Structure formats: C-alpha cells, structure tokens
Amino acid sequence: MKKNYLVIISFILVFAYGCSNASTSGSEGESANQGKVQQEENKNKTESSNDIENISEEKVKSVFEKVPEGFRVMTVGSGSPKFDIHRGGSSTLIQYKEKYFLVDSGPKTTYTLLENGLSTEKITNMLFTHQHVDHNGDFWNFFIGGWGSATGRRSLNLIGPGVQELYDVTVDFFRTDIEYRSSIGFPTDGILSNVHIKNFTEDEYSFELDGVKIKAIPVPHSIETYAYRFEADGKSIVVSGDLTYTDVMGPFAKDADILVIDAMLISDFSDLPEVAREGMKNSLMKSHISSEEIAQVAADSGVKKLVLTHLGGGEVDMENIKSQYAKEGFKGEIILAEDGLIINP
C-alpha cells in the first residue's frame, strides 16, 4: 500500500516538475525573443537617433563652418514686441571674417544663434540700438551664458545707449549667480573684469573695432536710439534700429551694400481683429517708419540690398511692396527677413 502511495507521489512530482520546466523554458524563450526584439528596437532607435544627430550637426555646422572673406549678415530675430514662435525679438549679427558684432539681443537670440551653429561664447562685441525689451530681452542669457563655461568668452565690448546702466543692474541682480559660477573655477574676465563699456551720450560716434570702422548716429524713436554703419574692405552694412522717418537716414546709408531697416508697418496686422488694425497702425506710426517712407530712404540711399525686419503681425504683400518701392525709384533687391536668414553683400 505504502509502495503504491510512493509511486503516485513520485508521478505527481515528476509531472509538476515537467510542467514547471516547460513553463520556465517557455518564459525563457519568450524572454529571449522579447530581448532580441527589444535589442532590435533599441538598435533601430539608436540608428535613428544617430541619423537625427548627424542631420542636426550637419545643419548646425553648415552656416558658420566657412569663414567669409569679408562681411556676412544674419537676421537673428526678425519679429516685434508681440510674441511669435516663428519670429524672435530684434537681433542682427554682423560677421566680418572671424569676428562677430551682435546688434541687439531680443528674445530667442541665443537659441537661434546656437541652432545655426554659433555659440555666444564666440561673440565679444555686443551693440545696442536702444533699450526696449524686444531688443534686449535675451541679453542676460548672452551675457552670463556666453561667459559661464570652460570655453566661455573672456572679454566683452558693450556698446550703445544705456549700456552702463544695463551692465550695472545685471551684475548687481545676478551677483550671487556670477559668484557661484566663479567659485566653480571660471575667471571673472569677460563679466566682472575685462568688460569695455562705450555708453552713448553724444550725437555721433565713430570708432574702429576688430578691423571694422563703425559709425553711429541718433535716430528718432520713443527713446534714445542709434543706427549703425559698419565699413571694411570697401563694403558697408547699415542697421537702422527702430525709427520714424528722418532725412539723415538716406545719407547715412548712402551706397551701402546692405541696409537692415525697421519695417514693422509693412505688415497688414491681420492677426488683430479688423476693427483694431487701423488704430494699431496709426498708433505705431508715432514710433515707426511707414512703408512709403522706407521706400523713400531706400531710393535716396541707393543701397544694393534692403532687408525688411522687425515685422509686425499678419501678412506682408511683397509683390505690392516691390512695385511700390520701384515707383519711388529704388532699384536694389528687397529681402523679407526671417530668423536665421543669411545675407551676403
């Protein structure tokens, strides 16, 4: 009897072990298969990620990998005070050979530069047309971020109206941040020392920087504002800043290769309710130049390329603008600015 019980128990144990083994084998097989699938998926993801990185790197390096023989211009930010995901705040980059001059640093400036392959660490000349937030809103990222790394800038020229106050306020407000970063091992050169400030308080300025002759004149706007002219090797670039019409602008931009001008009022403001559009335009005419007046400046100056930037909301009828400006006598090329757009003389 006991012998029969032992046989039955043995049979049950063998059966249970077999089922367990089969189940384990199945799980291991399934796990192995899942592992292979996961590995394949990870491989595909890695390859896909590498492709994206390679494409991204190729795109980033494509703009500034070749140093120009002379000037190169980028409209870094082509928008207005109104937030627009497609247009950052006002900023124009002037490159002369391996040197850079950043005129204004509106919102998104540092990111647009980086997207196009240029770190702000390499920019040691920061110029302002005026101190409105759509022209200086990204200065703090430029100033601290461009300095605070092992390869950060170790000198800075800060130029324009209001720059002494801007610098003092920035250093005072971010002092603990700057001290913390300095304690990591970053030298104070380029942020607390070796910063050269040219604070505009006079009517006109003329100076040379990194092989480029720079002229600046005041232009009418709602606050103190300056236009800049950059000259080297027989070429010239002019950046107007925000302005209303002035008869000094034509002569100042005379025969320039590129004129980058405030063109906020060429937009139709169709992003606003129809009842508000005309009122907005009339209000902005107190501080911005009209499309008809831009045409007059362009014709008077005889510039080769006219770049329309600081664009308002809505649409721009470029065909109408080209026709209108031609009637005023302008014979040059008209370019509608975009963020990251490169213009060569």
Solvent accessible surface area in square Angstrom, and as a share of the most:
residue,aa,sasa,rsa
1,M,158,0.71
2,K,166,0.70
3,K,155,0.66
4,N,91,0.47
5,Y,121,0.46
6,L,115,0.57
7,V,94,0.54
8,I,95,0.48
9,I,92,0.47
10,S,59,0.38
11,F,143,0.59
12,I,99,0.50
13,L,116,0.58
14,V,106,0.61
15,F,129,0.54
16,A,52,0.40
17,Y,153,0.58
18,G,36,0.34
19,C,64,0.38
20,S,62,0.40
21,N,75,0.39
22,A,67,0.52
23,S,71,0.46
24,T,62,0.36
25,S,65,0.42
26,G,43,0.41
27,S,63,0.41
28,E,111,0.50
29,G,33,0.31
30,E,101,0.45
31,S,64,0.42
32,A,53,0.41
33,N,90,0.46
34,Q,106,0.47
35,G,28,0.27
36,K,136,0.58
37,V,87,0.50
38,Q,87,0.39
39,Q,127,0.57
40,E,92,0.41
41,E,78,0.35
42,N,69,0.36
43,K,114,0.48
44,N,78,0.40
45,K,133,0.56
46,T,74,0.43
47,E,85,0.38
48,S,54,0.35
49,S,49,0.32
50,N,68,0.35
51,D,80,0.42
52,I,112,0.57
53,E,91,0.41
54,N,89,0.46
55,I,115,0.58
56,S,52,0.34
57,E,89,0.40
58,E,126,0.56
59,K,139,0.59
60,V,45,0.26
61,K,120,0.51
62,S,65,0.42
63,V,33,0.19
64,F,22,0.09
65,E,127,0.57
66,K,153,0.65
67,V,82,0.47
68,P,21,0.13
69,E,163,0.73
70,G,20,0.19
71,F,10,0.04
72,R,25,0.09
73,V,0,0.00
74,M,1,0.00
75,T,0,0.00
76,V,1,0.01
77,G,4,0.04
78,S,0,0.00
79,G,2,0.02
80,S,12,0.08
81,P,72,0.45
82,K,111,0.47
83,F,184,0.77
84,D,62,0.32
85,I,147,0.74
86,H,141,0.63
87,R,53,0.19
88,G,4,0.04
89,G,6,0.05
90,S,11,0.07
91,S,3,0.02
92,T,9,0.05
93,L,2,0.01
94,I,0,0.00
95,Q,1,0.01
96,Y,16,0.06
97,K,78,0.33
98,E,102,0.46
99,K,78,0.33
100,Y,20,0.08
101,F,0,0.00
102,L,0,0.00
103,V,2,0.01
104,D,5,0.03
105,S,0,0.00
106,G,0,0.00
107,P,44,0.27
108,K,84,0.35
109,T,2,0.01
110,T,17,0.10
111,Y,135,0.51
112,T,7,0.04
113,L,0,0.00
114,L,103,0.51
115,E,109,0.49
116,N,25,0.13
117,G,23,0.22
118,L,2,0.01
119,S,35,0.22
120,T,13,0.08
121,E,40,0.18
122,K,127,0.54
123,I,0,0.00
124,T,38,0.22
125,N,1,0.00
126,M,0,0.00
127,L,0,0.00
128,F,0,0.00
129,T,0,0.00
130,H,0,0.00
131,Q,45,0.20
132,H,54,0.24
133,V,109,0.63
134,D,8,0.04
135,H,3,0.02
136,N,15,0.08
137,G,27,0.26
138,D,7,0.04
139,F,0,0.00
140,W,76,0.27
141,N,74,0.38
142,F,0,0.00
143,F,0,0.00
144,I,13,0.07
145,G,46,0.45
146,G,0,0.00
147,W,0,0.00
148,G,16,0.15
149,S,31,0.20
150,A,91,0.71
151,T,105,0.61
152,G,8,0.07
153,R,7,0.02
154,R,65,0.24
155,S,37,0.24
156,L,1,0.01
157,N,30,0.15
158,L,0,0.00
159,I,5,0.03
160,G,0,0.00
161,P,4,0.02
162,G,28,0.26
163,V,0,0.00
164,Q,72,0.32
165,E,123,0.55
166,L,19,0.10
167,Y,26,0.10
168,D,70,0.36
169,V,85,0.49
170,T,0,0.00
171,V,10,0.06
172,D,102,0.53
173,F,154,0.64
174,F,54,0.22
175,R,103,0.37
176,T,108,0.63
177,D,42,0.22
178,I,1,0.01
179,E,90,0.40
180,Y,133,0.51
181,R,78,0.28
182,S,29,0.18
183,S,91,0.59
184,I,98,0.50
185,G,56,0.54
186,F,37,0.15
187,P,66,0.41
188,T,53,0.31
189,D,60,0.31
190,G,0,0.00
191,I,0,0.00
192,L,64,0.32
193,S,43,0.28
194,N,66,0.34
195,V,25,0.14
196,H,104,0.46
197,I,52,0.26
198,K,75,0.32
199,N,55,0.28
200,F,2,0.01
201,T,104,0.61
202,E,108,0.49
203,D,107,0.55
204,E,121,0.54
205,Y,36,0.14
206,S,89,0.58
207,F,35,0.15
208,E,109,0.49
209,L,34,0.17
210,D,57,0.29
211,G,47,0.45
212,V,0,0.00
213,K,120,0.51
214,I,0,0.00
215,K,84,0.36
216,A,0,0.00
217,I,20,0.10
218,P,53,0.33
219,V,10,0.05
220,P,58,0.36
221,H,31,0.14
222,S,74,0.48
223,I,68,0.35
224,E,91,0.41
225,T,2,0.01
226,Y,3,0.01
227,A,0,0.00
228,Y,0,0.00
229,R,28,0.10
230,F,0,0.00
231,E,44,0.20
232,A,13,0.10
233,D,101,0.52
234,G,84,0.81
235,K,87,0.37
236,S,7,0.05
237,I,0,0.00
238,V,0,0.00
239,V,9,0.05
240,S,0,0.00
241,G,9,0.09
242,D,4,0.02
243,L,0,0.00
244,T,28,0.16
245,Y,71,0.27
246,T,19,0.11
247,D,104,0.54
248,V,69,0.40
249,M,0,0.00
250,G,5,0.04
251,P,92,0.58
252,F,22,0.09
253,A,0,0.00
254,K,100,0.42
255,D,84,0.44
256,A,0,0.00
257,D,7,0.04
258,I,0,0.00
259,L,0,0.00
260,V,2,0.01
261,I,0,0.00
262,D,3,0.02
263,A,0,0.00
264,M,15,0.07
265,L,12,0.06
266,I,16,0.08
267,S,0,0.00
268,D,62,0.32
269,F,8,0.03
270,S,44,0.29
271,D,66,0.34
272,L,37,0.18
273,P,89,0.56
274,E,136,0.61
275,V,143,0.82
276,A,43,0.33
277,R,73,0.27
278,E,114,0.51
279,G,45,0.43
280,M,78,0.35
281,K,57,0.24
282,N,85,0.43
283,S,60,0.38
284,L,27,0.14
285,M,97,0.44
286,K,167,0.71
287,S,20,0.13
288,H,13,0.06
289,I,1,0.00
290,S,11,0.07
291,S,15,0.09
292,E,104,0.47
293,E,54,0.24
294,I,0,0.00
295,A,0,0.00
296,Q,78,0.34
297,V,3,0.02
298,A,0,0.00
299,A,30,0.24
300,D,72,0.37
301,S,0,0.00
302,G,40,0.39
303,V,3,0.02
304,K,113,0.48
305,K,47,0.20
306,L,0,0.00
307,V,0,0.00
308,L,0,0.00
309,T,17,0.10
310,H,4,0.02
311,L,4,0.02
312,G,11,0.11
313,G,18,0.18
314,G,35,0.34
315,E,121,0.54
316,V,33,0.19
317,D,87,0.45
318,M,36,0.16
319,E,130,0.58
320,N,83,0.43
321,I,8,0.04
322,K,89,0.38
323,S,54,0.35
324,Q,39,0.17
325,Y,0,0.00
326,A,62,0.48
327,K,170,0.72
328,E,91,0.41
329,G,40,0.39
330,F,12,0.05
331,K,196,0.83
332,G,28,0.27
333,E,88,0.40
334,I,21,0.11
335,I,30,0.15
336,L,49,0.24
337,A,0,0.00
338,E,99,0.44
339,D,39,0.20
340,G,16,0.16
341,L,50,0.25
342,I,54,0.28
343,I,6,0.03
344,N,79,0.41
345,P,55,0.35
